[in-house]
């Protein structure tokens, strides 16, 4: 640092020391805050671990209660929806398949859509559907729209409740 006299160098040195001292203080403040946050995180983790172990105990107790209830003759799937569906005619199966595929493609479907795809008049479609299977219904501009109940749809996909055979599907295509 040529061109600076001793007093100027001393002033620059003091300024640098002061700046470094402030930086050190800020680092200490940040370190203190980090330590406090770490302590909070540890205590929250311990609390969550306690809650988790309690939830596991409750789950074990519920399993034992469910097992006990099963020994008394109660069904294992108490909360599950039950679907009792009479065997469907060929036309009803055809309508079901139209609704199911339409739900996959566009969500809700109208009687008009079903009628167009099956060549069955709308009033007959309404009669076939009336008690056939569980639907979710909504109105849009005074037009009834249908969608399969999601639980029923999953159960049908897994268990084939309606006993729809591959040849029924093939005959539609």
N, C-alpha and C positions, 0 to 999 in steps of 0.2 A: 504494500500500500504506500507507494511513493507519493509524495506531495502532501501527506498528512503529518502534522506535527504531533508531538507526544500527547498533548491535551486533547486533540481531536480523536486520536486513536483511543485514548482512555474513555472519551464520551461514547464512541461507537461500541467499545467493549462493554461498557455499562448498559447501553441500550440492548445489546444482544443478550446480556445476562438477565436483564429484566424481562425481555420477551420469552426467553427460555424458562424463567421462573414462572411466568404466567401459564405457559404451555404445560409445565410440570403440574401446576395446581389444577389445571383443567383435566389432565390425565388422571390425577388422583381423584377428582370429583367423579369422572367417568368410571374409574375402577370401583369406587365406593357404590355407585349406582348399579353397576353390573353385579357386585357382590350381593346387594340387597335384592335385586331381581332374581338372582340365582337362589337365594334363600326362599323367596316367594314360590318360585317354580318347584323347588324341592318339597315345600310344605303342601302345595297343590297336588303334586304327584302322589305324595303319601296319602292325602285325603281321597284322591281318585282310586288308589289301590285299596283303601278300606272299603269304599263304596263297591268296587268291583268284587271284592271277596264276599261282601254281604249279598250282592246280586246273585253270585254263584250259589251261596247257601240257600237263598230263596228258590232258585231254579231247582236245586236238589230236592228241596222240600216239596215243591210242586210236582216233580217227577214221582216222588213217593206217594203223594196224594192221588195222582192220576193212576198209578199202579194199583193202589188200594181201591179206588173207584172201579177200576176194571175188574177186580176180583169180585166186586158186588154186582157186576153185570152192566155197568155203564159203558157206553162206547168210548173208544180211545180218542176219537176226534170230536169232542163235544162242541167246539166252536165252529166246526166246518159246516157249510151249508149242505143240506140234503136235497137231492133232486130226485123226485119220483116221476118218471116220464113213461107214459104208455107207449107201446111200440108205434112207430110212425108208419104211415102208408108210404108208398113209393113217391107220390106227389109231395107229401110233407117233407120227406127226405130231400127231394129235389129243391124245395123252397128253402129248407135249412141250409143246404150247400150254397145256394145263391146268396143268402144272407151272410153266411160265414165268409165266403170269398169277397163279397162286397165290403164287409167290415174290415177285412185285411187291406183292401185297396183304398177305400174312401171313408171309413168310419161308419156313419149312420146311413141307412138305406130306406127308401120310401116304398109304399105299396106299388106305386107306378113303376119304379125300377125293377121290383121283383116280377111284376106282371110282364114287363117287356122281355125280361130274360127267360121267363118260363113259358110264355104264351098262355098264361092262365089269367082270366079276367080279374081285375082288382078286387071285386067283391068276394070272389072265391078265395083269393089270396088272403083276404082279411079273415074269412071263416077258417081256413087251414091254420092260420097263425094264432087264432084266438086263445087256445089253451095249450098250444104245442110245447113250447119251451120258454124258459125265462128270458125276457128281453128288457132292455133299458129303453124307455120311450121318451121322446121329446118332440115338441112341436116347433116348427119353423114356418112362419107365415101361414098359420092354420093348416099346416101339412104335417101329418104324423110321420116321424122318422124312427126307425128301429135299429137296435144294435144288440148283439148277444151279450148277456150278462158275462162279465169277464171271468168270474169264478167258474161258471158253467162251461164257458169256452175252454178254459184250461183243463177242466175235468174231462170234457169230451175229447180233447186232444190226447190226453194221457190214457184214459180208460175206455174210450169209444162207447159211452153210455147209450148212445142212440143206435149202436150196432149197424153203422153204415159200412157196407161192404165196398171193396174196390170196384166191383162191377157196376155199382150204383153210380159211383163217380165217373167211371169210364163211359157209361151210357149217356151222361150229360155232355161229355166233351165231343 
